[in-house]
Amino acid sequence: MGGSAVKKKIFLVDDETSFCALLKLNLEKRGPFEVLTTSNPHAVVQLAKENQPDLILLDVLMPEMDGMTVAANLKGNKDTSDIPIAFLTALADEEEVRNIKCQAGDRYILSKLGTNEELMTTITGILSANSTGKKYHCK
């Protein structure tokens, strides 16, 4: 069995279930990731407490509760406050995201319109930086 990488747990929160399924498939195929998904923003804090993911990918615009509110709920809970959050948006392309330096406070912003390679590079960078206690800065 030897040599297999330890899988990092990513929690994907998006109201578009087809996007969740596609991104889950791509991430699990391309990297050592276990991807959990939900389209219910009200369940995020409890699911994050139960599963303790290494990273949360959070859609900005969802009909029942926006991503900023979900993030505030996560950051306000002692059991989930240290989990890094990367916001996903279809409102900005990769160039626009790079122009705002990929961060909003201590959170990251990723474009849903980017390539799989760009997404993988950013996710891997965030996870690596978080495991060493550093901040990841997009290029």
Buried (B, 14 or more C-beta within 10 A) or exposed (E): EEEEEEEBBBBBBBBBEEBBEEBBEBBBEBBEBBBBBBBEBEEBBBBBBEEEBBBBBBBBBBEEBBBBEBBEBBBEBEEBEEBBBBBBBEEBBBEEBBEEEBBBEEBBBBBBBBEEEBBBBBBBBBBEBBEEEEEBEBE
